[in-house]
Structures are given as C-alpha cells and as structure tokens.
Amino acid sequence: MKLETGLIGAAAIATLAIGVAGCKGWAVGPDYKEPEIQAAAVPLPDAGFPTTNKTETGEFKAAEAKDDPRKEITAESIRSWWNQFNDDILTNLVEAAVSNNLTFLMAQQRLLQARWLLVGSAADFLPKTTLSGTYTRSAAHKFTSSRWGSNKNYHGDHWKSGFDATWEIDIFGGTRRAYESAEAAMDAANWSLANAWVSLTSEIGSQYISLRTVQERLRVARANLKLQSETYDILKSRLDSGIGDELAVNQAKYNVEQTRASIPNLLVQEERMMNSIAILTGTMPGALHPLLRDLPERDWLIAPQRLAGIPLDTIRMRPDVKAAERTLASQVAAVGVATSLLFPKFYINGTFGLDSVEANRLFRRHAFLASIGPSFSWPIFQGGNLVANMKVAEAKMDEAALQYELAVQTAFEEARNAYASYTQEYHRYQSLQGAVKAARAAVDISNDLYKNGLADFNNVLDAQRSLLTLEEALTISRGSISTDLIALYKALGGGITVEE
C-alpha cells in the first residue's frame, strides 16, 4: 500500500510561497538533524528450526544452517503478507477493513487536517490583502464645536473603497520555521496513518487466525465428546444388562459432561471474535457470521521463515518510529518559531483606493489615493512571556527526542520478542505432535486393557482427558505460530511503503 503525503493544491501553494519569500535563507533557532541511534550488536533470539535430534537435556536440536529449510524474511515478502495464507476470505477482510474501518477513516481525517494546516502555514509567506469599502453620512449642527462660528448646519457624504496590503519580510525566519514545523507535522500525520494501516491489517490477520483456531478447538472438543460418549454408552449398556461397573459408568459420565461443559465457552469466544472482525471491517456485528461461521477444510500454517537480522534502517522506517521522528522535527522547528518572537518584525504596508465626497466622482482619477512604506514592531517588554514560551518549546523538543528514542527501543523489543515467540513455538509444536500421537495410542491401549479386565477404568479416563488436553494444546500452538508470524511482520513495519 502507498500513501501520498500532500494535496496538489497544498504543494503548489507551498512551492510558490517558498519561491517568493526565498525561504531557504538563515533562520533563528536550531536546525534539525535526525538523531543517531546505535543498535546493540547481539545475536537474534532464533531458536532455529527443530529437528528430531535431541540435546543433552532432552530438548529438540535446531537444524544446522545447511539443513535449515526456512525461507528468509525480506521486505518484499512482508509486503501484502496476508496473501501468503492463500485465503480469499482473509484477503477480502483486509481490503474491507482498509476501506471501511472507522478508526482508520478517522486517522485519514487527521492527515487531511494536517495537510490543510500546511497550506495555511505556506500562505504566511505571501502578502495579506484586504478589500474594504465604506460610505458615511455625516451631519453637524451649527452649534456643535466643529461648526461653531460658521452659522450653518453641515450635511455631507463620504465614499471610500480600496485595498490594504501588508507583507512581512521574514528576516529572522519565524515564518520559515513555522512552515518547517507544519510540514513535519503533516509528515508525522501521514506516518501515523501508515501505522494505523499496519495495526489494522495485522489485527485483522491475528483475529482471523484466532477465530479459526477457536473453531478448530471446537472441532477437537466435539470429536472427543463423541469418543467419550461412545465409551459411556457402552458402559451404560453393560450396566443395564447387569454385567457393568457402576463406578466406571459414573466416571465416564463426568468425563463426558466435563468435555461438554467446555464447548459453550468456546462458542462464546467464536461469537466475540466474529463480532470483533465485523467491527474491524466497518460492518455491523453479525453481518459476517454467514461468511465466518463455517470452518474450511484447510490449514493456515505456512512454510517456516527466518530472519537474517534486524537492520536499524528497517526499524527507523517503521511507521510509528518515523512518526515519532517527524514529530521531533516539528518540535525543533517550533523552537525557531518561539525564538523568532524575541526579534523585531519588519513589514511593507500599502494602501490603494478611492476616496470621494460625491458618489459620481468616486471612480474618477482625482479620487485615487495610495500610500506605501515600511514598518516594524518589536516586543520590548512582555514580562518574560516570550522567553517562557521559548523554554516551553525547548522542553517539548527534548521530550520529543526522548519519545523518538523510546519508539526505536520499543520497536527492537517487539521485533525480538515476536521472533523469539515464533521460532520457539515450532519447538513446542513439535513436542505436542509427539504427545498427541502417544495420547491417541494410549486411549486405544487403555480401552483394550479395560475390556480384557487387565486395567482399571481410571486409565481410560486419564488417557481420554490427556488426549483432549493435548489435541487442544496442539491446535492452539498451530494457531500461535501464525499469529506470532503476523506479529513479526508488524514489528518489521508491516510491509507498508510511504511516499514522502
């Protein structure tokens, strides 16, 4: 996705104003320079792709580099990452969210506000002209002070029209700094919109995978409920025939009911997630239920991926980090604006118009009047207000610098945490696969032993409960791998590009 940063009108006005005022000249206040950030030279928290070999402590060994099947994550592979899942429903949900999500639309309006503020700031480079016109009917009695001694009353008309113009000569660069601040603020709003896009698309992906995971957990619970119910029905039938074990029947009964009791909670989670996805896509809750309720017969686990490193440039170009950097640039320029108020302001003033006491003579050449000349103003004493405002601007600049540094640190933290979660989850998933396989075998064996009178029914119960627990854990782990990968994509910038 590409987001453009300026309105055509804004760019045209700004370019004209800058050209007229020569705004590349000297200006008071600090010049902006992007802060230098050093990244810690430490290895990535990469657990590696697990093999079937074990370490001395019994953990799965990571594959050697030459045997590692994982594909490398690149900027190109992150772009439109949802297409990797090859799921038309997910793709359509992302497109709908970008078009209709109300929070995202509000972020677009904030960007539009910043763009028009930039237009207003650029207008300060140009002369200010006001068209005015007046008509005055005057009357004075002969006994008034103004008519004393004339022995006549006075009645007269006065017609006046013209242009008043003022143009500030931006000697100390206050207007230029104000434009720099507004331009950087607009860039920050643009990057904030990009960050909203990244957050929205990743949230849609995570919610969608979580929904499918819950639905898969429902399938697992229902399959186990069926298995446990069949066991209970057999035991109940034998008890009714006088050859069964009443204790075993009751044990099977509470096993069935315990599994059945887990299903309503999963159904509530399913409902909440479908409603959440509806809100994210800008639709009313319930509208997407026909699309989302049925679980497709497919898998969302995509080929394993790895990072070669977390380049500092990648982190610096994350939308939220870039927004913080542009906010800092805006605050630096704001210091220049506050500083310029300590210096005099110089203007060129002009008046061009018509003045007559008779309406029919207003547009004749004798009614023409004009004046032009310089002026200046200098706030000599303001009780320390101007200095205080400058100190406030400097404190905001320092705060913005710290905020930028924190944004970079947080970005590295999120990227490292997401990568650790993603790669470690594969090790957990592999262990759970082995556990589920063993649990299924244990269910079959315990059933056979119980039927032949060689084992207590508790073994059957334990095996069935363990199977349900492990199958559910395997399902959750499978979903976590995908959501962790989405979180990693988000931490690396979400695949968005912004034209500045």
MOCORMO-V725658 format. One record per pair of residues at least 12 apart in sequence whose ideal C-beta (glycine too) atoms are under 10 Angstrom apart, sorted by the first residue. I is the first residue (numbers start at 0). J is the second residue. If there is no record, write none. Layout:
# MOCORMO-V725658
<<I J> <I J>>
This chain:
# MOCORMO-V725658
<<0 78> <0 79> <0 97> <0 193> <0 196> <0 197> <0 200> <0 493> <0 494> <0 495> <0 496> <0 497> <1 193> <1 495> <1 496> <1 497> <1 498> <2 107> <2 110> <2 189> <2 190> <2 192> <2 193> <2 196> <2 318> <2 495> <2 496> <2 497> <2 498> <2 499> <3 189> <3 497> <3 498> <3 499> <4 110> <4 113> <4 114> <4 117> <4 182> <4 185> <4 186> <4 188> <4 189> <4 190> <4 192> <4 497> <4 498> <4 499> <5 114> <5 117> <5 118> <5 182> <5 185> <5 186> <5 189> <5 498> <5 499> <6 111> <6 114> <6 115> <6 117> <6 118> <6 185> <8 114> <8 115> <8 118> <9 113> <9 114> <9 115> <9 116> <9 117> <9 118> <9 119> <9 120> <9 121> <9 181> <9 182> <9 185> <10 114> <10 117> <10 118> <10 121> <11 118> <11 121> <12 117> <12 118> <12 119> <12 120> <12 121> <12 122> <12 124> <12 125> <13 117> <13 118> <13 120> <13 121> <13 122> <13 124> <13 178> <13 181> <13 182> <14 121> <15 121> <15 122> <15 124> <15 125> <16 118> <16 120> <16 121> <16 122> <16 123> <16 124> <16 125> <16 174> <16 178> <17 121> <17 124> <17 175> <17 178> <18 124> <19 124> <19 125> <19 126> <19 166> <20 121> <20 123> <20 124> <20 125> <20 166> <20 167> <20 168> <20 169> <20 174> <20 175> <20 178> <21 124> <21 169> <21 175> <22 121> <22 124> <22 169> <22 172> <22 174> <22 175> <22 176> <22 178> <22 179> <23 175> <24 169> <24 170> <24 171> <24 172> <24 175> <25 170> <25 171> <25 172> <25 175> <26 169> <26 170> <26 171> <26 172> <26 173> <26 174> <26 175> <26 176> <26 177> <26 179> <26 332> <26 335> <26 336> <26 338> <26 339> <27 170> <27 171> <27 172> <27 173> <27 175> <27 176> <27 334> <27 335> <27 336> <27 337> <27 338> <27 339> <27 340> <27 341> <27 342> <28 171> <28 172> <28 173> <28 175> <28 176> <28 179> <28 331> <28 332> <28 333> <28 334> <28 335> <28 336> <28 337> <28 338> <28 339> <28 389> <28 392> <28 393> <28 396> <29 176> <29 331> <29 332> <29 334> <29 335> <29 338> <29 393> <29 396> <30 176> <30 179> <30 331> <30 332> <30 335> <31 179> <31 180> <31 183> <31 324> <31 327> <31 328> <31 329> <31 330> <31 331> <31 332> <31 334> <31 335> <31 396> <32 328> <32 331> <33 315> <33 324> <33 325> <33 327> <33 328> <33 403> <34 324> <34 327> <34 400> <34 403> <34 404> <34 407> <36 311> <36 314> <36 315> <36 320> <36 324> <36 403> <36 404> <36 406> <36 407> <36 408> <36 411> <37 311> <37 407> <38 308> <38 309> <38 310> <38 311> <38 312> <38 314> <38 315> <38 407> <38 408> <38 411> <39 408> <39 411> <39 415> <41 415> <42 308> <43 305> <43 306> <43 307> <43 308> <43 309> <43 414> <43 415> <43 418> <43 419> <43 422> <44 306> <44 414> <44 415> <44 416> <44 417> <44 418> <44 419> <44 420> <44 421> <44 422> <44 423> <45 61> <45 67> <45 69> <45 305> <45 306> <45 307> <45 418> <45 419> <45 421> <45 422> <45 423> <46 58> <46 59> <46 61> <46 418> <46 419> <46 420> <46 421> <46 422> <46 423> <46 424> <46 425> <46 426> <46 427> <47 59> <47 60> <47 61> <47 62> <47 63> <47 64> <47 67> <47 69> <47 305> <47 422> <47 423> <47 425> <47 426> <48 61> <48 62> <48 63> <48 66> <48 67> <48 68> <48 69> <48 303> <48 304> <48 305> <48 422> <48 425> <48 426> <48 429> <49 61> <49 62> <49 303> <49 422> <49 423> <49 425> <49 426> <49 427> <49 428> <49 429> <49 430> <50 62> <50 63> <50 66> <50 67> <50 429> <51 429> <51 433> <57 430> <58 426> <58 430> <59 425> <59 426> <59 427> <59 429> <59 430> <59 433> <60 426> <61 422> <61 425> <61 426> <62 303> <67 303> <67 305> <68 302> <68 303> <68 305> <69 302> <69 303> <69 304> <69 305> <69 306> <69 422> <69 425> <70 301> <70 302> <70 303> <70 304> <70 305> <71 304> <71 305> <71 306> <71 307> <72 304> <72 305> <72 306> <72 307> <72 418> <72 421> <72 484> <72 487> <72 488> <72 491> <73 304> <73 306> <73 307> <73 491> <74 310> <74 313> <74 316> <74 491> <74 492> <74 494> <74 496> <75 494> <76 304> <76 488> <76 494> <77 304> <77 313> <77 487> <77 488> <77 489> <77 491> <77 492> <77 493> <77 494> <77 495> <78 488> <78 492> <78 493> <78 494> <78 495> <78 496> <79 93> <79 200> <79 494> <79 495> <80 93> <80 200> <80 201> <80 204> <80 301> <80 484> <80 485> <80 487> <80 488> <80 489> <80 491> <80 493> <80 494> <81 93> <81 94> <81 200> <81 201> <81 203> <81 204> <81 207> <81 485> <81 488> <81 494> <83 299> <83 301> <83 302> <83 304> <83 481> <83 484> <83 488> <84 204> <84 207> <84 208> <84 297> <84 298> <84 299> <84 300> <84 301> <84 481> <84 484> <84 485> <85 297> <85 299> <85 301> <86 204> <86 207> <86 208> <86 211> <86 295> <86 297> <86 299> <88 207> <88 211> <88 287> <88 290> <88 291> <88 295> <89 203> <89 204> <89 207> <89 208> <89 211> <89 299> <91 280> <91 290> <92 200> <92 203> <92 204> <92 206> <92 207> <92 276> <92 277> <92 279> <92 280> <92 287> <92 290> <92 291> <93 199> <93 200> <93 201> <93 203> <93 204> <93 207> <93 279> <93 280> <94 200> <94 203> <94 280> <95 203> <95 276> <95 277> <95 279> <95 280> <95 281> <95 282> <95 287> <96 196> <96 199> <96 200> <96 202> <96 203> <96 204> <96 276> <96 278> <96 279> <96 280> <96 281> <96 282> <97 195> <97 196> <97 199> <97 200> <97 203> <97 280> <97 281> <98 280> <98 281> <99 279> <99 280> <99 281> <99 282> <100 195> <100 196> <100 199> <100 200> <100 202> <100 203> <100 278> <100 279> <100 280> <100 281> <100 282> <101 278> <101 279> <101 281> <102 195> <102 198> <102 199> <102 202> <102 278> <102 279> <102 281> <103 192> <103 195> <103 196> <103 198> <103 199> <103 200> <103 279> <103 281> <104 195> <104 281> <105 192> <105 195> <106 188> <106 191> <106 192> <106 193> <106 194> <106 195> <106 196> <106 198> <106 199> <107 188> <107 192> <107 195> <107 196> <108 188> <108 192> <109 188> <109 189> <109 191> <109 192> <109 195> <110 185> <110 186> <110 187> <110 188> <110 189> <110 190> <110 191> <110 192> <110 193> <110 195> <111 185> <111 188> <111 192> <112 184> <112 185> <112 188> <113 181> <113 182> <113 183> <113 184> <113 185> <113 186> <113 187> <113 188> <113 189> <113 191> <113 192> <113 329> <114 181> <114 185> <114 188> <114 189> <115 181> <115 185> <116 180> <116 181> <116 182> <116 184> <116 185> <116 188> <117 178> <117 180> <117 181> <117 182> <117 183> <117 184> <117 185> <117 186> <117 188> <118 181> <118 185> <119 177> <119 178> <119 181> <120 174> <120 175> <120 177> <120 178> <120 179> <120 180> <120 181> <120 182> <120 184> <120 185> <121 174> <121 177> <121 178> <121 181> <121 182> <122 174> <122 178> <123 167> <123 169> <123 173> <123 174> <123 175> <123 177> <123 178> <123 181> <124 166> <124 167> <124 169> <124 174> <124 175> <124 177> <124 178> <125 166> <125 167> <126 164> <126 165> <126 166> <126 167> <126 346> <126 347> <126 348> <126 349> <127 163> <127 164> <127 165> <127 166> <127 167> <127 346> <128 162> <128 163> <128 164> <128 165> <128 166> <128 349> <128 351> <129 161> <129 162> <129 163> <129 164> <129 165> <129 350> <130 160> <130 161> <130 162> <130 163> <130 352> <131 159> <131 160> <131 161> <131 162> <131 163> <131 350> <131 352> <132 158> <132 159> <132 160> <132 161> <132 352> <132 353> <132 361> <133 157> <133 158> <133 159> <133 160> <133 161> <133 354> <134 156> <134 157> <134 158> <134 159> <134 160> <134 358> <134 361> <135 155> <135 156> <135 157> <135 158> <135 159> <135 356> <136 154> <136 155> <136 156> <136 157> <137 153> <137 154> <137 155> <137 156> <137 157> <137 356> <138 152> <138 153> <138 154> <138 155> <139 151> <139 152> <139 153> <139 154> <139 155> <140 152> <140 153> <141 153> <155 356> <155 357> <156 355> <156 356> <156 357> <156 358> <157 354> <157 355> <157 356> <157 357> <158 353> <158 354> <158 355> <158 356> <158 357> <158 358> <158 359> <158 360> <158 361> <158 362> <158 366> <159 352> <159 353> <159 354> <159 355> <159 356> <159 361> <159 366> <159 368> <160 352> <160 353> <160 354> <160 355> <160 361> <160 362> <160 366> <161 350> <161 351> <161 352> <161 353> <161 354> <161 367> <161 368> <161 369> <162 349> <162 350> <162 351> <162 352> <162 369> <163 348> <163 349> <163 350> <163 351> <163 352> <163 370> <164 346> <164 347> <164 348> <164 349> <164 350> <164 351> <164 371> <165 346> <165 347> <165 348> <165 349> <165 350> <165 374> <166 345> <166 346> <166 347> <166 348> <166 349> <167 344> <167 345> <167 346> <167 347> <167 375> <167 376> <168 344> <168 345> <168 346> <168 347> <168 373> <168 375> <169 339> <169 344> <169 345> <170 339> <170 342> <170 343> <170 344> <170 345> <170 375> <171 335> <171 338> <171 339> <171 340> <171 341> <171 342> <171 343> <171 344> <171 345> <172 332> <172 335> <172 336> <172 338> <172 339> <172 342> <173 335> <173 336> <173 337> <173 338> <173 339> <173 340> <173 341> <173 342> <173 344> <174 336> <174 339> <174 344> <175 332> <175 335> <175 336> <175 339> <176 331> <176 332> <176 333> <176 334> <176 335> <176 336> <176 337> <176 338> <176 339> <177 332> <177 333> <177 335> <177 336> <177 339> <178 332> <178 336> <179 328> <179 329> <179 331> <179 332> <179 333> <179 335> <179 336> <180 328> <180 329> <180 330> <180 331> <180 332> <180 333> <180 334> <180 335> <180 336> <180 392> <181 329> <181 332> <181 333> <181 336> <182 325> <182 328> <182 329> <182 332> <183 324> <183 325> <183 326> <183 327> <183 328> <183 329> <183 330> <183 331> <183 332> <183 333> <184 325> <184 326> <184 328> <184 329> <184 330> <184 332> <184 333> <185 325> <185 329> <186 321> <186 322> <186 324> <186 325> <186 326> <186 328> <186 329> <186 497> <186 499> <187 321> <187 322> <187 323> <187 324> <187 325> <187 326> <187 327> <187 328> <187 329> <187 330> <187 399> <188 322> <188 325> <188 326> <188 329> <189 318> <189 321> <189 322> <189 325> <189 497> <189 498> <189 499> <190 316> <190 317> <190 318> <190 319> <190 320> <190 321> <190 322> <190 323> <190 324> <190 325> <190 326> <190 495> <190 497> <190 499> <191 318> <191 319> <191 321> <191 322> <191 323> <191 325> <191 326> <192 318> <192 322> <192 495> <192 497> <193 317> <193 318> <193 319> <193 321> <193 322> <193 492> <193 493> <193 495> <193 496> <193 497> <194 317> <194 318> <194 319> <194 320> <194 321> <194 322> <194 323> <194 489> <194 492> <194 493> <194 495> <194 497> <195 318> <195 319> <195 322> <196 318> <196 493> <196 494> <196 495> <196 497> <197 317> <197 318> <197 319> <197 488> <197 489> <197 490> <197 491> <197 492> <197 493> <197 494> <197 495> <198 318> <198 319> <198 489> <198 493> <199 279> <199 280> <199 493> <200 279> <200 485> <200 488> <200 489> <200 493> <200 494> <200 495> <201 482> <201 485> <201 486> <201 487> <201 488> <201 489> <201 490> <201 493> <201 494> <202 275> <202 276> <202 279> <202 485> <202 489> <203 275> <203 276> <203 279> <203 280> <203 485> <204 299> <204 481> <204 482> <204 484> <204 485> <204 486> <204 488> <204 489> <205 478> <205 481> <205 482> <205 483> <205 485> <205 486> <205 489> <206 271> <206 272> <206 273> <206 275> <206 276> <206 278> <206 279> <206 482> <206 485> <207 272> <207 276> <207 279> <207 291> <207 299> <207 481> <207 482> <207 485> <208 299> <208 300> <208 477> <208 478> <208 479> <208 480> <208 481> <208 482> <208 483> <208 484> <208 485> <209 268> <209 269> <209 272> <209 275> <209 276> <209 475> <209 478> <209 479> <209 481> <209 482> <210 268> <210 269> <210 271> <210 272> <210 273> <210 275> <210 276> <210 291> <210 292> <210 294> <210 478> <211 269> <211 272> <211 291> <211 294> <211 295> <211 297> <211 298> <211 299> <211 474> <211 477> <211 478> <211 481> <212 268> <212 272> <212 299> <212 471> <212 474> <212 475> <212 476> <212 477> <212 478> <212 479> <212 481> <212 482> <213 264> <213 265> <213 266> <213 267> <213 268> <213 269> <213 270> <213 271> <213 272> <213 273> <213 294> <213 474> <213 475> <213 478> <214 265> <214 266> <214 268> <214 269> <214 272> <214 273> <214 291> <214 292> <214 293> <214 294> <214 295> <214 474> <215 294> <215 298> <215 299> <215 470> <215 471> <215 473> <215 474> <215 475> <215 477> <215 478> <216 261> <216 262> <216 265> <216 268> <216 269> <216 470> <216 471> <216 472> <216 474> <216 475> <216 478> <217 261> <217 262> <217 265> <217 266> <217 268> <217 269> <217 294> <217 474> <218 265> <218 294> <218 470> <218 474> <219 261> <219 265> <219 435> <219 466> <219 467> <219 469> <219 470> <219 471> <219 472> <219 473> <219 474> <219 475> <220 258> <220 259> <220 260> <220 261> <220 262> <220 264> <220 265> <220 467> <220 470> <220 471> <220 474> <221 258> <221 259> <221 262> <221 265> <222 258> <222 466> <222 467> <222 470> <223 254> <223 255> <223 258> <223 261> <223 442> <223 463> <223 464> <223 466> <223 467> <223 468> <223 470> <223 471> <224 254> <224 255> <224 256> <224 257> <224 258> <224 259> <224 261> <224 262> <224 467> <225 255> <225 258> <226 255> <226 258> <226 442> <226 446> <226 463> <226 466> <226 467> <227 251> <227 252> <227 254> <227 255> <227 256> <227 257> <227 258> <227 259> <227 442> <227 459> <227 460> <227 463> <227 464> <227 466> <227 467> <228 251> <228 252> <228 254> <228 255> <228 258> <228 259> <229 251> <229 255> <230 247> <230 250> <230 251> <230 254> <230 255> <230 442> <230 446> <230 449> <230 456> <230 459> <230 460> <230 463> <231 247> <231 248> <231 249> <231 250> <231 251> <231 252> <231 253> <231 254> <231 255> <231 256> <232 251> <232 255> <233 248> <233 251> <233 446> <233 450> <234 246> <234 247> <234 248> <234 249> <234 250> <234 251> <234 252> <234 449> <234 456> <234 459> <235 247> <235 248> <235 251> <235 252> <236 248> <244 449> <244 455> <244 456> <246 455> <246 456> <246 457> <247 449> <247 455> <247 456> <247 457> <247 459> <247 460> <248 456> <250 455> <250 456> <250 457> <250 459> <250 460> <251 456> <251 459> <251 460> <251 463> <253 460> <254 456> <254 459> <254 460> <254 461> <254 463> <254 464> <254 467> <255 463> <257 464> <257 467> <258 463> <258 464> <258 467> <261 467> <261 471> <265 471> <269 288> <269 291> <269 292> <269 294> <270 284> <270 285> <270 288> <270 292> <271 284> <272 291> <273 285> <273 286> <273 287> <273 288> <273 290> <273 291> <273 292> <274 286> <274 287> <274 288> <274 291> <276 290> <276 291> <277 290> <277 291> <298 477> <298 481> <299 477> <299 478> <299 480> <299 481> <299 482> <300 425> <300 428> <300 476> <300 477> <300 478> <300 480> <300 481> <300 484> <301 480> <301 481> <301 484> <303 421> <303 422> <303 425> <303 480> <303 484> <304 418> <304 421> <304 422> <304 484> <304 487> <304 488> <305 418> <305 421> <305 422> <306 414> <306 415> <306 417> <306 418> <306 421> <306 422> <306 487> <306 491> <309 410> <309 411> <309 414> <309 415> <309 418> <309 490> <309 491> <310 491> <311 407> <311 410> <311 411> <313 410> <313 414> <313 490> <313 491> <313 492> <314 406> <314 407> <314 408> <314 409> <314 410> <314 411> <314 413> <314 414> <314 490> <314 491> <314 492> <315 403> <315 406> <315 407> <315 410> <315 492> <316 410> <316 491> <316 492> <316 495> <316 496> <316 497> <317 406> <317 407> <317 409> <317 410> <317 411> <317 413> <317 414> <317 489> <317 490> <317 491> <317 492> <317 493> <317 495> <318 492> <318 493> <318 495> <318 497> <319 406> <319 407> <319 409> <319 410> <319 413> <319 492> <319 493> <320 403> <320 405> <320 406> <320 407> <320 408> <320 409> <320 410> <320 411> <320 492> <321 403> <321 406> <321 492> <321 497> <321 499> <322 403> <322 406> <323 399> <323 400> <323 401> <323 402> <323 403> <323 404> <323 405> <323 406> <323 407> <323 409> <323 410> <324 399> <324 400> <324 402> <324 403> <324 406> <324 407> <325 399> <325 403> <325 499> <326 395> <326 398> <326 399> <326 400> <326 402> <326 403> <326 406> <327 395> <327 396> <327 397> <327 398> <327 399> <327 400> <327 401> <327 402> <327 403> <327 404> <327 406> <328 396> <328 399> <328 403> <329 395> <329 396> <329 399> <330 392> <330 393> <330 394> <330 395> <330 396> <330 397> <330 398> <330 399> <330 400> <330 402> <330 403> <331 392> <331 393> <331 395> <331 396> <331 399> <331 400> <332 392> <332 396> <333 388> <333 389> <333 391> <333 392> <333 393> <333 395> <333 396> <333 399> <334 389> <334 390> <334 391> <334 392> <334 393> <334 394> <334 395> <334 396> <334 397> <335 389> <335 392> <336 388> <336 389> <336 392> <337 385> <337 386> <337 387> <337 388> <337 389> <337 390> <337 391> <337 392> <337 393> <337 395> <337 396> <338 385> <338 386> <338 388> <338 389> <338 392> <338 393> <339 385> <339 389> <340 378> <340 381> <340 384> <340 385> <340 386> <340 388> <340 389> <341 377> <341 378> <341 381> <341 385> <341 386> <341 388> <341 389> <342 377> <342 378> <342 385> <343 375> <343 376> <343 377> <343 378> <343 379> <344 374> <344 375> <344 376> <344 377> <344 378> <345 373> <345 374> <345 375> <345 376> <345 377> <346 372> <346 373> <346 374> <346 375> <346 376> <347 371> <347 372> <347 373> <347 374> <348 370> <348 371> <348 372> <348 373> <348 374> <349 369> <349 370> <349 371> <349 372> <350 368> <350 369> <350 370> <350 371> <350 372> <351 367> <351 368> <351 369> <351 370> <351 371> <352 366> <352 367> <352 368> <352 369> <352 370> <353 365> <353 366> <353 367> <353 368> <354 366> <354 367> <354 368> <355 367> <355 368> <409 490> <410 490> <410 491> <410 492> <411 490> <412 490> <413 486> <413 487> <413 489> <413 490> <413 491> <414 486> <414 487> <414 489> <414 490> <414 491> <414 492> <415 487> <415 490> <416 483> <416 486> <416 487> <416 490> <417 482> <417 483> <417 484> <417 485> <417 486> <417 487> <417 488> <417 489> <417 490> <417 491> <418 483> <418 484> <418 486> <418 487> <418 490> <418 491> <419 483> <419 487> <420 479> <420 480> <420 482> <420 483> <420 484> <420 486> <420 487> <421 479> <421 480> <421 481> <421 482> <421 483> <421 484> <421 485> <421 486> <421 487> <422 480> <422 483> <422 487> <423 479> <423 483> <424 475> <424 476> <424 477> <424 478> <424 479> <424 480> <424 481> <424 482> <424 483> <424 484> <425 476> <425 480> <425 483> <426 476> <427 472> <427 473> <427 475> <427 476> <427 479> <427 480> <428 472> <428 473> <428 475> <428 476> <428 477> <428 479> <428 480> <429 476> <430 472> <430 473> <430 476> <431 469> <431 470> <431 471> <431 472> <431 473> <431 474> <431 475> <431 476> <431 477> <432 469> <432 473> <432 476> <432 477> <433 469> <433 473> <434 465> <434 466> <434 468> <434 469> <434 470> <434 472> <434 473> <435 465> <435 466> <435 468> <435 469> <435 470> <435 471> <435 472> <435 473> <435 474> <436 469> <436 473> <437 462> <437 465> <437 466> <437 469> <438 461> <438 462> <438 463> <438 464> <438 465> <438 466> <438 467> <438 468> <438 469> <438 470> <438 473> <439 462> <439 465> <439 466> <439 469> <439 470> <440 462> <440 466> <441 458> <441 459> <441 461> <441 462> <441 463> <441 465> <441 466> <442 458> <442 459> <442 461> <442 462> <442 463> <442 464> <442 465> <442 466> <442 467> <443 462> <444 458> <444 459> <444 462> <445 457> <445 458> <445 459> <445 460> <445 461> <445 462> <445 463> <446 458> <446 459> <446 462> <446 463> <447 459> <449 462>>
